[in-house]
Amino acid sequence: MRSLYVRILLALVGTVLASLVAFLATFFAMTRPAQVRLLRQFQARHIEEAIATYQRGGVTELSQYLESLNRTWTGATHYLVDASDRDVVSGESRSALVHARRGSLGTPPEIDGRLIIIEPTQNGPYRLVSPAAGTARRAPDAAARQGPAADLDSGG
């Protein structure tokens, strides 16, 4: 009699686990493309606005606009770079950010635990580069030794 209860319990647990795995797989397969689309739309809007601000008011207004983006998107830093990977505001090279290698399985590139989001313009030489707060994978003591990701802000 006990073995029958054990078999029923194992079948129940197995069915619940299989259902959970199927639900999670379906959920992530359906929501991930929508999240990527939403992020791309935000980035496209931001780069359009950054270029319009630059054309309208020059480097000073562009700098103010990018600072407002930095305040709005906690943990992110935004740079408008030209075709030669130079920051339009500071003139510093951002090629390390622009040419950062994608992670395994096509994940976005990361430098020092910060995701690098790059959005090109539709028809133009500019790109909006946004090192954002990511998922730091190194040990906390290693992060403390290296200090904040200020080296990203200095073009390195």
C-alpha positions as CSV (number, residue, x, y, z in Angstrom):
1,M,0.0,0.0,0.0
2,R,2.9,2.4,0.8
3,S,4.6,1.9,-2.5
4,L,1.4,2.9,-4.3
5,Y,1.3,6.2,-2.3
6,V,4.9,6.8,-3.0
7,R,4.4,6.2,-6.7
8,I,1.4,8.6,-6.8
9,L,3.4,11.2,-4.9
10,L,6.3,10.9,-7.3
11,A,4.0,11.2,-10.3
12,L,2.4,14.2,-8.8
13,V,5.7,15.9,-8.0
14,G,7.1,15.0,-11.5
15,T,4.0,16.4,-13.2
16,V,4.1,19.7,-11.2
17,L,7.8,20.1,-11.9
18,A,7.4,19.4,-15.7
19,S,4.5,21.9,-15.8
20,L,6.6,24.5,-14.0
21,V,9.5,24.1,-16.4
22,A,7.1,24.3,-19.4
23,F,5.4,27.4,-17.9
24,L,8.7,29.2,-17.3
25,A,10.1,28.3,-20.7
26,T,6.9,29.7,-22.4
27,F,6.9,32.8,-20.2
28,F,10.5,33.7,-21.0
29,A,10.2,32.9,-24.7
30,M,7.2,35.2,-24.9
31,T,8.3,38.1,-22.8
32,R,12.0,38.4,-23.8
33,P,11.3,39.7,-27.3
34,A,8.9,42.2,-26.0
35,Q,11.5,43.5,-23.5
36,V,14.1,43.8,-26.1
37,R,11.7,45.6,-28.4
38,L,10.8,48.0,-25.6
39,L,14.5,48.7,-24.8
40,R,15.3,49.3,-28.5
41,Q,12.4,51.8,-28.8
42,F,13.6,53.7,-25.7
43,Q,17.1,53.8,-27.0
44,A,16.0,54.9,-30.5
45,R,14.0,57.7,-29.1
46,H,16.9,58.8,-26.9
47,I,19.4,58.9,-29.8
48,E,17.0,60.8,-32.0
49,E,16.5,63.4,-29.2
50,A,20.3,63.5,-28.5
51,I,21.1,64.2,-32.1
52,A,18.3,66.9,-32.4
53,T,19.6,68.5,-29.2
54,Y,23.2,68.5,-30.5
55,Q,22.1,70.0,-33.8
56,R,20.0,72.6,-32.1
57,G,22.2,73.7,-29.3
58,G,25.7,72.2,-29.8
59,V,27.8,70.4,-27.2
60,T,26.6,72.4,-24.2
61,E,22.9,71.4,-24.7
62,L,23.9,67.8,-25.6
63,S,25.9,67.5,-22.4
64,Q,22.9,68.7,-20.4
65,Y,20.6,66.3,-22.2
66,L,22.9,63.3,-21.6
67,E,23.2,64.3,-17.9
68,S,19.4,64.3,-17.7
69,L,19.4,60.8,-19.1
70,N,22.0,59.7,-16.6
71,R,19.9,61.0,-13.8
72,T,16.8,59.4,-15.2
73,W,18.4,56.0,-15.8
74,T,20.0,55.1,-12.5
75,G,23.3,53.4,-12.9
76,A,23.7,54.3,-16.6
77,T,26.0,56.7,-18.3
78,H,25.2,57.9,-21.8
79,Y,27.6,58.9,-24.5
80,L,26.9,60.1,-28.0
81,V,29.8,58.9,-30.2
82,D,30.6,59.7,-33.8
83,A,31.8,57.4,-36.6
84,S,35.4,57.4,-35.3
85,D,34.2,56.3,-31.8
86,R,34.9,59.7,-30.3
87,D,32.6,61.1,-27.6
88,V,30.9,64.1,-29.1
89,V,30.9,66.0,-25.8
90,S,34.4,65.3,-24.5
91,G,36.3,64.2,-27.6
92,E,37.5,61.1,-25.8
93,S,37.8,57.8,-27.5
94,R,35.0,55.3,-26.5
95,S,36.2,52.6,-28.8
96,A,36.6,50.2,-25.9
97,L,32.9,50.5,-25.2
98,V,31.8,50.5,-28.8
99,H,33.8,47.4,-29.7
100,A,33.3,45.4,-26.5
101,R,32.8,41.7,-27.3
102,R,29.4,40.1,-26.9
103,G,29.1,37.5,-24.1
104,S,28.4,33.8,-24.6
105,L,25.1,33.0,-26.2
106,G,24.9,36.5,-27.7
107,T,24.3,38.3,-24.5
108,P,25.1,42.1,-24.4
109,P,28.7,43.0,-23.9
110,E,29.9,43.8,-20.4
111,I,32.9,45.7,-19.1
112,D,33.6,45.7,-15.3
113,G,30.1,44.3,-14.7
114,R,28.3,47.0,-16.6
115,L,26.2,46.1,-19.6
116,I,27.1,48.0,-22.7
117,I,24.1,49.1,-24.7
118,I,24.8,50.5,-28.2
119,E,22.1,52.0,-30.3
120,P,23.1,53.3,-33.8
121,T,21.2,56.0,-35.7
122,Q,19.0,55.0,-38.6
123,N,20.9,57.1,-41.2
124,G,23.9,58.8,-39.6
125,P,27.3,58.5,-38.1
126,Y,26.3,58.6,-34.5
127,R,25.7,55.9,-31.8
128,L,24.3,56.2,-28.3
129,V,26.5,54.2,-26.0
130,S,25.2,53.4,-22.5
131,P,27.2,51.5,-20.0
132,A,24.4,50.5,-17.6
133,A,24.4,48.9,-14.2
134,G,24.7,45.2,-14.9
135,T,25.2,42.0,-13.1
136,A,28.7,42.1,-11.7
137,R,30.1,38.6,-11.7
138,R,33.3,39.2,-9.8
139,A,33.9,38.9,-6.1
140,P,33.0,41.9,-4.0
141,D,36.6,42.3,-2.8
142,A,37.8,42.4,-6.4
143,A,35.3,45.2,-7.1
144,A,36.5,47.1,-4.0
145,R,40.1,46.8,-5.1
146,Q,39.4,48.2,-8.6
147,G,37.2,51.0,-7.3
148,P,34.1,52.3,-9.1
149,A,33.8,52.0,-12.9
150,A,35.1,55.5,-13.2
151,D,37.6,54.2,-15.8
152,L,34.6,53.9,-18.2
153,D,33.9,57.5,-17.8
154,S,37.5,58.5,-18.6
155,G,37.3,56.7,-21.9
156,G,39.3,53.6,-20.9
